[in-house]
Amino acid sequence: MNRLAAFKHISAQAARGELAFPTNVAASLKLQRALNDPDCHADTAVKLIQADPLMAARTVAIANSVAYNRSGTQISGVRPAVQRLGVRTLQSLVASLIVRQLGSTITDPGLKAMTAQLWEHTAHVAALAQVIARRVTHVDPDTALFTGIVHEVGGFYMLSRAQEFPGIMDGHPEDWVEHGEVEIGRGVLRKLNMPEAVMNSVEAMWEGLRALPPENLGDTLLLANDLAPIPSPLHQPPGATTRAGARTIDFVVGDGTLDDILRESEEEVKSLIAVLML
């Protein structure tokens, strides 16, 4: 099977909902479903998180990060961490675990390197989206963080399947954009039961249409994606803003200049990235 035929094969499977997830994703999906339940009690969330040592460690770490610990009071237990963060942020942490688990079975060195870079890119986008939402677009920061985490989930899924089709990722990156990104991305996002607002925002990123000044969640994601210093290894969208170019749109930002906001929020962004990279 040639490369383009392989892309189309995986895309068709994704469109039908026929997705092959690594076995370790099952427990994380169970936790995600529990947290998505509007009747999920805090005690239930605590018990589920305590059952996963990695999730427990990340929950405490992000609760102590600059972004969520304004008072500077450090905590050491899962229960107070859950109380500080709330369900919305916990959903983001579970999403980050699922996204990373998609690449956990990859053994090919080249694909592993691409997966590592894609996660580093994702962590930067998520952290920047949270800050841009709070300081610039004034959309919900927790939803922006979550959207940043899952915006490349289709790419992670593609990399997890790539070992079955040797050489599929060796060609021009635009092959992924043209023949796989949207179809596979949609299929994975639907399988993970992503909220409509998140789906629409990722769709906006694929289309590349943004309002200036940025106004909504889609604009927030696009700006964060463009400003991320680590590019996606799958493709670099044309006309990326870049941090150095932020000054070109400073005049349309109400809460100070964009460059000033990014500089003032640098410690917060770094703390979020550090937790997501654990």
Secondary structure, DSSP 8 states (H G I E B T S, - for coil): --HHHHHHHHHHHHHTT-----TTHHHHHHHHHHHHSTT--HHHHHHHHHTSHHHHHHHHHHHTSTTT-TT-----SHHHHHHHHHHHHHHHHHHHHHHHHHTTT---HHHHHHHHHHHHHHHHHHHHHHHHIIIII-S-HHHHHHHHHHTTHHHHHHHHHGGGSTTTTSS-THHHIIIIIHHHHHHHHHHTT--HHHHHHHHHHHHT---SS--SHHHHHHHHHHH-SS--SS---TT---GGGGGGGGGG-SSS-HHHHHHHTHHHHHHHHHHHT-
